[in-house]
């Protein structure tokens, strides 16, 4: 059987290896063909391009609107995403998490709580571990914890999660999905094949999500930091579980290491998912020992009383606002990156007053500056590089303040992904730590 893989990133290469291992005649799509405009594609010998092709596997970053894939649909050639391909062929239960923000932290907490059980747990999906790289290793009784992006869910057909969780909705990825309605539609496909024996977990505190709860056969439970709900809720520093049969305290969040109210919401979602999966209270208290995930409000180092935090994963406005509201001290903020198709008015409408200085770089720097001016925020400077941005903020930062990389943009203008951007930021901070002249400049400011 002949298969074609579209996209040669991590997911695409994993899908290729998986298909080859399972005796498919597999090849990668020709990048030149994929990049053709609609007009130029129409000039191609399409019968030759699709001759003998049984199905196509797409990487998450590949738009289904490519002329090549549109033509494949017309020819009724099956198109599946890498997530779908792997999930179709794994045994055990799937716990799947989607939402605009908090996905990686939530799946990481779930994995952390489940890892000491007798059942094996596999963590993957949009977190950077393709499902096809480990799906053959699961047995009945194992658990796959999967982070699912809108790009991955857009093409699912048979994907079936025993527990599906939607964390929140806010405006994102409009460059790909064009409208907020389409973006939400993609996210809601996480519950597409759930049955009455499955669970759908919903954030009761997110108004946009509550207005767009998908139709589902699954049992719906909620999580909330503000209201008593059927599911998990927060009261006086403790998490409680309530349904039509029970109402009980699960654990105290005293000494929780994670920063910010948004992370309390992620903890509630994680605890609810793990409790519904296991019905065990004894493993839940470990959540207080969970540290932040790399590149998500990650503490890096303190120099001359200035603390540096790496929040490179903040690739949209909402996640940057959430990050800034996690701190009460003076914030020196780094913004900018590749353009995702929105303006930055909502960012400056919602930034807390303790954001004192902003350094802007990257493809979106002028759009961000325009919104800053529009809303009367004058304490910003535009720079050409991330390094210039970090150095400038360190020079003006006061003792007991922070320098926060929380870009509100994707990273693809200068970096291959948000991980590379975060690692470069940490490298720059390390260089600052060794530069005594910079320390002196910082200490001489007024």
C-alpha positions in Angstrom: 0.0 0.0 0.0 1.4 3.4 -1.0 1.3 6.3 1.5 2.5 9.9 1.3 3.6 12.0 4.3 3.2 15.8 4.0 5.6 17.7 6.2 9.1 16.7 7.2 9.2 18.1 10.8 9.2 15.9 13.9 5.7 14.6 13.4 6.1 14.0 9.7 9.3 12.0 10.2 7.8 10.0 13.0 4.8 9.1 10.8 7.2 8.1 8.0 9.1 5.8 10.3 5.9 4.3 11.6 4.5 3.6 8.2 7.8 2.1 6.9 7.9 -0.1 10.0 4.4 -1.4 9.1 5.5 -2.3 5.6 3.9 0.6 3.7 5.5 1.9 0.5 6.0 5.4 1.9 7.5 8.7 0.7 7.5 12.4 1.5 5.6 14.8 -0.6 7.6 17.0 -2.9 8.0 20.4 -1.2 8.0 22.2 -4.6 4.5 20.8 -5.4 3.2 21.7 -1.9 4.3 25.3 -2.3 2.7 25.9 -5.7 -0.1 28.5 -5.9 -3.5 27.3 -6.9 -3.0 28.6 -10.5 0.4 26.9 -10.9 -0.9 23.6 -9.3 -3.6 23.5 -11.9 -0.9 23.2 -14.6 0.5 20.0 -13.1 -0.1 16.5 -14.4 -2.4 15.6 -11.4 -3.1 12.1 -12.5 0.6 11.4 -12.3 0.9 13.1 -8.9 -1.8 10.9 -7.3 -1.2 7.7 -9.2 -1.4 4.6 -6.9 -1.7 6.7 -3.8 -3.8 5.1 -1.0 -3.7 7.7 1.7 -1.9 10.8 2.9 -0.6 11.6 6.4 -0.3 15.3 7.3 1.8 17.0 9.9 0.0 19.4 12.2 1.6 22.5 10.7 0.4 21.7 7.2 -2.8 23.6 6.2 -5.5 21.4 4.7 -6.2 24.2 2.3 -3.1 23.5 0.2 -4.1 23.0 -3.4 -2.5 19.5 -3.4 -4.6 18.4 -0.4 -7.8 20.0 -1.8 -7.3 18.0 -5.0 -6.6 14.8 -2.9 -10.0 15.3 -1.2 -11.7 15.6 -4.6 -10.2 12.3 -5.6 -11.5 10.8 -2.3 -7.9 9.9 -1.2 -8.0 9.4 2.6 -6.2 12.2 4.5 -5.3 11.6 8.2 -3.2 13.6 10.6 -0.2 12.2 12.5 -2.2 12.3 15.8 -5.1 10.4 14.2 -2.7 7.8 12.7 -1.1 7.1 16.0 -4.2 7.2 18.2 -6.0 4.7 15.9 -3.3 2.2 16.6 -2.7 2.5 20.3 -4.2 0.4 23.1 -5.3 1.6 26.5 -7.1 4.8 27.5 -6.5 8.3 26.1 -6.7 11.4 28.3 -6.6 14.3 25.8 -6.3 18.0 26.6 -6.9 21.0 24.4 -7.5 24.7 24.8 -5.8 28.0 23.8 -3.5 28.1 26.9 -2.2 25.8 29.6 -2.2 22.5 27.6 1.4 21.6 28.2 1.3 22.3 31.9 -1.9 20.4 32.3 -0.8 17.2 30.5 2.5 17.4 32.3 0.8 17.5 35.7 -1.5 14.6 34.7 1.5 12.6 33.7 3.3 13.5 36.9 0.4 12.3 39.1 -0.1 9.1 37.2 3.5 8.1 36.7 3.9 6.3 40.1 0.9 4.0 39.4 1.1 0.4 38.4 -0.3 1.4 35.0 2.2 2.6 32.4 1.7 6.2 31.2 2.8 7.7 27.9 3.0 11.5 27.4 2.8 12.9 23.8 1.1 14.8 21.1 1.6 18.6 20.7 4.0 18.6 23.6 6.7 17.5 21.2 6.4 13.7 21.2 4.6 12.4 18.1 2.0 9.7 19.0 3.3 7.5 16.2 6.6 7.3 18.0 5.2 5.3 20.9 1.7 4.0 19.9 3.0 0.5 19.3 4.3 0.3 22.8 1.0 0.6 24.7 -0.9 -2.4 26.0 -4.4 -2.7 27.3 -4.6 -0.9 30.7 -1.9 1.6 29.8 -2.7 5.4 29.5 -1.8 7.9 26.8 -1.9 11.5 28.0 -2.1 13.7 24.8 -1.8 17.4 24.3 -3.9 18.2 21.3 -3.7 21.4 19.2 -6.4 22.9 16.9 -4.1 21.9 14.0 -4.1 18.3 15.1 -7.8 18.1 15.9 -8.9 19.8 12.6 -8.5 16.5 10.7 -9.5 13.8 13.3 -12.2 11.3 12.3 -11.9 8.3 14.6 -9.9 9.8 17.5 -11.5 8.7 20.8 -10.5 10.0 24.2 -11.8 8.4 27.3 -11.3 11.7 29.1 -11.3 14.9 27.1 -10.5 18.3 28.6 -11.0 21.8 27.2 -9.1 24.3 29.2 -10.2 27.6 27.7 -10.9 29.5 24.5 -9.4 32.9 23.4 -8.5 34.4 20.0 -5.6 32.5 18.4 -4.3 31.0 15.1 -6.5 33.1 12.9 -3.8 33.1 10.2 -4.5 29.4 9.8 -8.2 29.0 10.8 -9.4 32.5 9.4 -12.3 32.8 11.9 -12.8 32.3 15.7 -15.7 30.1 14.8 -13.6 27.7 12.8 -10.9 27.7 15.5 -13.5 26.7 18.2 -14.9 24.1 15.9 -11.5 22.5 15.6 -11.0 22.4 19.3 -14.4 21.0 20.0 -13.6 18.0 17.8 -11.8 16.5 20.8 -15.1 15.1 21.9 -16.2 13.9 18.5 -16.3 10.2 19.2 -16.8 10.1 22.9 -19.6 7.9 24.3 -21.8 7.9 27.5 -18.9 6.0 29.1 -16.5 8.9 28.6 -15.9 12.2 30.3 -15.7 15.8 28.9 -14.1 18.3 31.3 -14.9 22.0 30.9 -13.5 25.2 32.4 -16.6 26.8 34.0 -14.7 30.1 34.5 -14.0 30.7 30.7 -17.0 32.6 29.3 -16.1 32.0 25.6 -15.9 28.2 26.3 -19.1 28.2 28.3 -20.9 29.8 25.3 -19.4 27.2 22.9 -19.7 23.8 24.8 -19.7 21.1 22.1 -22.6 18.7 21.8 -21.4 15.4 23.2 -22.6 12.0 24.5 -19.9 12.1 27.2 -20.6 12.9 30.9 -19.7 16.6 31.4 -17.8 17.7 34.5 -16.6 21.2 35.3 -13.6 22.8 37.1 -13.6 26.2 38.6 -11.6 28.5 40.9 -14.7 30.7 41.6 -17.9 28.5 41.7 -19.0 25.3 43.3 -19.6 23.0 40.3 -20.2 19.3 39.6 -16.5 18.3 39.2 -13.6 20.0 40.9 -13.7 23.4 42.5 -11.5 25.6 44.8 -12.6 26.7 48.2 -10.3 28.2 50.9 -7.2 26.8 49.4 -8.5 23.2 49.0 -9.8 21.3 46.0 -13.2 19.6 46.4 -15.0 17.0 44.1 -18.8 17.0 43.7 -21.2 14.9 41.7 -24.7 13.7 42.3 -23.5 11.1 44.7 -20.5 12.5 46.6 -19.1 15.8 47.9 -15.6 15.5 49.3 -12.4 17.3 49.9 -9.6 15.9 47.7 -6.5 17.8 48.8 -5.0 21.1 50.1 -3.0 23.3 47.8 -0.9 24.7 50.6 2.8 25.0 49.5 1.9 24.7 45.8 5.0 25.6 43.8 3.3 26.8 40.6 2.8 30.6 40.1 -0.4 32.3 39.0 -4.2 31.8 39.2 -4.2 30.3 35.7 -2.1 27.5 37.0 -4.6 26.9 39.8 -7.1 26.3 37.0 -4.6 23.9 35.3 -4.2 22.0 38.6 -8.0 21.7 39.0 -8.3 20.3 35.5 -5.4 17.8 36.1 -6.7 16.7 39.4 -10.2 16.2 38.0 -8.9 14.1 35.1 -6.7 11.9 37.3 -9.5 11.4 39.9 -12.0 10.4 37.2 -9.5 8.0 35.7 -8.4 6.4 38.9 -10.8 7.3 41.7 -7.8 7.5 44.0 -7.2 10.4 46.4 -3.9 9.3 47.7 -1.9 10.2 44.5 -3.4 13.7 44.2 -1.5 15.5 46.9 1.7 15.1 44.9 0.5 18.0 42.7 1.9 20.6 45.2 5.4 19.4 44.4 5.1 19.9 40.7 7.4 22.6 39.3 6.7 24.8 36.3 7.2 23.3 32.8 10.2 24.6 30.8 9.4 27.8 28.8 6.2 28.3 30.8 6.8 31.1 33.4 10.1 29.3 34.1 12.4 30.9 36.7 15.9 31.2 35.2 18.2 33.2 37.5 18.4 36.3 39.7 21.1 38.8 39.0 21.6 42.0 41.1 18.2 41.4 42.6 16.6 41.2 39.1 14.8 37.8 38.5 14.5 36.5 34.9 11.6 34.4 33.8 11.2 32.5 30.5 7.7 32.3 29.2 8.6 31.7 25.6 5.5 29.4 25.2 3.3 32.5 25.5 2.6 32.7 21.8 -0.7 34.6 22.0 -2.1 37.7 23.8 -4.1 35.9 26.4 -1.2 33.8 27.7 1.0 36.9 28.0 -1.7 38.8 30.0 -2.1 35.7 32.2 1.7 35.6 32.8 2.0 39.3 33.7 -0.9 39.0 36.2 1.0 36.2 38.0 3.5 38.8 39.5 2.9 41.7 41.9 6.4 43.3 41.5 7.7 45.6 38.8 7.7 43.8 35.4 10.1 44.5 32.5 8.5 42.7 29.5 9.8 41.4 26.2 7.3 41.2 23.4 7.4 40.3 19.7 7.8 37.5 17.2 6.2 36.2 14.0 2.7 37.5 13.0 -0.4 35.3 13.7 -2.8 37.7 12.1 -4.2 39.8 15.0 -3.5 43.2 16.4 -2.3 43.9 19.9 -5.0 46.2 21.2 -6.4 43.5 23.6 -2.9 43.1 25.1 -2.6 46.8 26.0 -6.2 46.9 27.2 -5.4 44.2 29.8 -1.8 44.6 30.8 -1.5 45.2 34.6 -0.1 48.5 35.8 3.0 46.9 37.2 4.4 46.4 33.7 6.8 49.4 33.6 9.1 48.9 30.6 8.7 46.9 27.4 11.2 45.9 24.8 9.8 44.9 21.4 11.5 42.9 18.7 10.7 40.7 15.7 8.3 40.8 12.8 5.4 42.2 14.8 7.4 45.0 16.5 5.7 47.9 14.6 2.2 46.4 15.1 2.9 46.1 18.9 4.3 49.6 19.0 1.2 51.0 17.3 -1.1 49.4 19.9 1.2 50.7 22.7 0.9 54.3 21.4 -2.8 53.9 20.9 -3.3 53.0 24.6 -0.9 55.6 25.9 1.9 53.2 26.9 5.1 55.2 26.3 7.7 53.2 28.1 8.7 50.9 25.2 11.7 50.6 22.9 12.1 48.7 19.6 15.1 46.5 19.1 16.4 44.3 16.3 17.2 41.2 18.3 16.2 39.3 21.5 19.6 39.8 22.9 19.3 43.6 22.6 15.9 43.5 24.2 17.1 41.4 27.2 20.2 43.6 27.8 18.2 46.9 27.6 15.7 45.7 30.2 18.4 44.5 32.6 20.0 47.9 32.4 16.8 49.7 33.5 15.4 47.0 35.9 15.3 47.8 39.6 16.1 45.5 42.5 13.2 43.1 43.3 11.8 43.5 39.8 11.6 40.9 37.0 12.6 40.6 33.3 9.9 38.5 31.7 10.1 37.0 28.2 6.4 36.5 27.3 6.2 37.4 23.6 2.5 37.1 22.8 3.7 35.9 19.3 4.9 32.8 17.6 8.7 32.4 17.2 9.1 31.6 13.5 10.6 34.9 12.4 13.9 34.3 14.0 13.6 30.8 15.6 12.5 27.3 14.6 10.2 27.0 17.6 9.4 28.5 21.0 11.8 26.1 22.7 14.7 27.5 20.7 13.6 31.1 21.6 13.4 30.2 25.3 16.8 28.5 25.2 18.4 31.5 23.5 16.9 33.7 26.2 18.3 31.5 29.0 21.7 31.5 27.3 21.7 35.4 27.2 20.8 35.5 30.9 23.7 33.2 31.6 26.0 35.5 29.7 24.7 38.5 31.7 25.4 36.6 34.9 29.1 36.4 33.9 29.5 40.1 32.8 30.5 42.2 35.7 30.4 45.4 33.7 26.7 44.8 33.0 26.1 44.3 36.7 27.8 47.7 37.4 25.6 49.4 34.8 22.5 47.9 36.4 23.5 48.9 39.9 24.1 52.6 38.8 20.6 53.3 37.5 18.4 55.7 39.4 
